[in-house]
Amino acid sequence: MENHSLIMGIPIPKITMGETVDLIDEVIAENKTELFHVVTLNPEISMSCQQNLELRSIINDAEHLTADGAGIVMVSRLKGNPLPERVTGCDLLINLLEMGNRKKWSFYLLGASEMTSKKALEVINMKYPNVSIVGRHHGFFEPKDESRIVNEIASLSPDVLVVALGAPKAEFWIHTFKNSLNARIAIGVGGSLDTIAGTVKRAPVIWQKLNLEWLYRLIKQPSRWKRQLILPRFALKALLFKDRNGL
């Protein structure tokens, strides 16, 4: 059986949340100098890859992809080559904080507003006292500030660099500075710091299990309707997409 599922030509490994965390644990333990870039692939990134060749190249170069989105998993099942489960950026970050609390990992938080970043730091320090947040910076910085931020991250050498700049901006940013960050892991996590800080409420667990988190967010934030239009478009295009293996 194949160890990946092709979604619009993008190979996504068939591994669970637990296996993903174990993989990252192994990478951190190896303490290599090369950055391990984790991309939490959602329908929006998958669609953008079809027109944006630079983004597609970044996705191809990433060390690991996860299925961030019910649509990704649904399409894989309908095409007969199912992914085991969603591995969202938010859930993965929480699992990494839990593992990091046991193993005393260090994290750097990049992104979100200053208020959210500060609140997320407070929550993490309270919930995960053995985690070391070695530094943080809000996401509203100017290009002229980038070299200073990159140098700060490199000097602190975190085990996990959390990049909450939104997709695909986080993916471009990580890739641009990949050889200068001196971190073990870098992962784009979307709005996960807002969720941790409590400024955005996560859907109840039952909605998550039913893969209806997108609907809950739409009900709570009707202004998201234009963004949500991409989901049916993605599902149709992904199902009709002729992957090399014919699925």
VEXLOKOL-439771 format. One line per field, with one value per residue (C-alpha): residue in one letter; z, x, y. Coordinates in steps of 0.02 Angstrom, whole numbers. Layout:
BEGIN
resn <- (a, ...) .
c3 <- (Z, ...) .
c1 <- (X, ...) .
c2 <- (Y, ...) .
This chain:
BEGIN
resn <- (m, e, n, h, s, l, i, m, g, i, p, i, p, k, i, t, m, g, e, t, v, d, l, i, d, e, v, i, a, e, n, k, t, e, l, f, h, v, v, t, l, n, p, e, i, s, m, s, c, q, q, n, l, e, l, r, s, i, i, n, d, a, e, h, l, t, a, d, g, a, g, i, v, m, v, s, r, l, k, g, n, p, l, p, e, r, v, t, g, c, d, l, l, i, n, l, l, e, m, g, n, r, k, k, w, s, f, y, l, l, g, a, s, e, m, t, s, k, k, a, l, e, v, i, n, m, k, y, p, n, v, s, i, v, g, r, h, h, g, f, f, e, p, k, d, e, s, r, i, v, n, e, i, a, s, l, s, p, d, v, l, v, v, a, l, g, a, p, k, a, e, f, w, i, h, t, f, k, n, s, l, n, a, r, i, a, i, g, v, g, g, s, l, d, t, i, a, g, t, v, k, r, a, p, v, i, w, q, k, l, n, l, e, w, l, y, r, l, i, k, q, p, s, r, w, k, r, q, l, i, l, p, r, f, a, l, k, a, l, l, f, k, d, r, n, g, l) .
c3 <- (0, -44, 100, 30, -51, -203, -191, -349, -383, -209, -110, 70, 190, 266, 448, 601, 724, 844, 709, 654, 831, 847, 682, 743, 909, 813, 709, 864, 950, 800, 822, 639, 570, 423, 454, 446, 365, 405, 294, 356, 185, 168, 15, -14, -26, -136, -256, -258, -303, -470, -529, -419, -471, -337, -201, -278, -274, -90, -52, -149, -51, 120, 230, 284, 237, 343, 294, 369, 323, 313, 125, 99, 195, 113, -63, -21, 37, -114, -227, -140, -63, 109, 228, 408, 485, 487, 560, 576, 620, 779, 842, 794, 888, 1045, 1032, 1009, 1162, 1262, 1201, 1226, 1405, 1437, 1344, 1387, 1209, 1163, 1051, 962, 920, 763, 705, 757, 839, 984, 1103, 1043, 1045, 1224, 1281, 1195, 1286, 1453, 1417, 1361, 1514, 1625, 1538, 1487, 1622, 1559, 1384, 1355, 1247, 1205, 1104, 1011, 885, 816, 633, 580, 543, 395, 269, 341, 508, 437, 451, 634, 671, 578, 670, 837, 799, 742, 900, 1009, 908, 955, 937, 859, 762, 759, 613, 624, 473, 380, 227, 111, 181, 319, 192, 85, 238, 308, 139, 107, 269, 284, 287, 414, 552, 651, 714, 712, 656, 572, 548, 482, 598, 527, 664, 799, 916, 916, 969, 1107, 1167, 1170, 1051, 928, 994, 922, 866, 996, 986, 913, 765, 741, 743, 615, 504, 515, 595, 436, 454, 638, 595, 453, 571, 698, 566, 418, 338, 297, 165, 17, 83, 111, -73, -112, -25, -153, -294, -217, -194, -375, -450, -337, -378, -565, -557, -646, -533, -606, -522, -602, -438) .
c1 <- (0, 62, 126, 51, -107, -99, -208, -199, -30, 37, 93, 30, 101, -24, 22, -80, -61, 32, 152, 181, 227, 343, 427, 457, 521, 649, 704, 730, 826, 943, 989, 1035, 1082, 960, 789, 643, 498, 324, 182, 3, -78, -255, -370, -319, -134, -173, -272, -141, -7, -94, -57, 88, 240, 349, 229, 222, 412, 411, 284, 389, 545, 461, 519, 343, 161, 7, -177, -243, -426, -576, -582, -410, -457, -629, -556, -425, -563, -674, -526, -498, -329, -379, -275, -299, -353, -335, -174, -214, -89, -181, -197, -18, 46, -48, 20, 196, 176, 120, 268, 382, 321, 381, 545, 583, 585, 613, 494, 496, 328, 320, 157, -16, -44, 62, -84, -118, 66, 84, -74, -22, 145, 54, -61, 82, 186, 39, -15, 157, 279, 423, 415, 538, 475, 644, 573, 423, 380, 214, 175, 151, 333, 407, 526, 668, 643, 661, 850, 844, 706, 797, 959, 867, 789, 957, 1043, 910, 912, 737, 685, 521, 490, 303, 257, 81, 86, -58, -48, 41, 140, 213, 271, 358, 438, 505, 573, 656, 755, 769, 959, 974, 850, 953, 797, 761, 579, 481, 293, 160, 10, -113, -217, -169, -95, -264, -345, -217, -235, -423, -455, -536, -642, -616, -766, -832, -753, -911, -904, -720, -753, -892, -771, -888, -769, -776, -966, -953, -828, -939, -1089, -985, -901, -1021, -893, -791, -917, -812, -662, -768, -820, -652, -702, -829, -716, -570, -671, -731, -561, -469, -589, -573, -384, -293, -149, -6, -64, -235, -327) .
c2 <- (0, 173, 279, 438, 503, 618, 774, 880, 802, 840, 685, 693, 562, 442, 470, 513, 655, 542, 484, 663, 716, 565, 612, 790, 722, 619, 768, 876, 735, 721, 906, 929, 1098, 1084, 1158, 1036, 1130, 1064, 1126, 1105, 1089, 1155, 1170, 1352, 1309, 1158, 1267, 1405, 1277, 1247, 1425, 1480, 1380, 1460, 1402, 1229, 1221, 1270, 1133, 1007, 1059, 1046, 904, 856, 891, 864, 860, 1022, 1021, 907, 937, 861, 703, 691, 699, 567, 449, 481, 444, 278, 317, 383, 485, 424, 590, 778, 847, 1031, 1166, 1211, 1033, 995, 1148, 1097, 920, 989, 1099, 946, 844, 994, 1010, 833, 852, 1034, 1098, 1279, 1379, 1546, 1626, 1733, 1810, 1872, 2041, 2102, 2079, 1902, 1856, 1917, 1828, 1666, 1676, 1694, 1546, 1434, 1479, 1434, 1273, 1208, 1267, 1159, 1234, 1375, 1518, 1591, 1736, 1805, 1940, 2000, 1973, 2154, 2191, 2284, 2203, 2309, 2220, 2045, 2028, 2080, 1954, 1815, 1853, 1850, 1681, 1612, 1672, 1589, 1425, 1362, 1181, 1239, 1399, 1436, 1549, 1622, 1736, 1653, 1541, 1544, 1692, 1583, 1454, 1586, 1665, 1503, 1451, 1620, 1613, 1424, 1422, 1564, 1524, 1396, 1308, 1122, 1134, 1273, 1261, 1378, 1373, 1499, 1579, 1454, 1584, 1673, 1509, 1478, 1658, 1640, 1785, 1661, 1519, 1345, 1243, 1120, 946, 867, 988, 947, 759, 780, 879, 1028, 1152, 1257, 1272, 1321, 1459, 1519, 1531, 1626, 1735, 1759, 1876, 1719, 1662, 1721, 1626, 1470, 1469, 1391, 1228, 1164, 1225, 1131, 972, 971, 1012, 889, 747, 780, 804, 663, 614, 514, 354, 373, 406) .
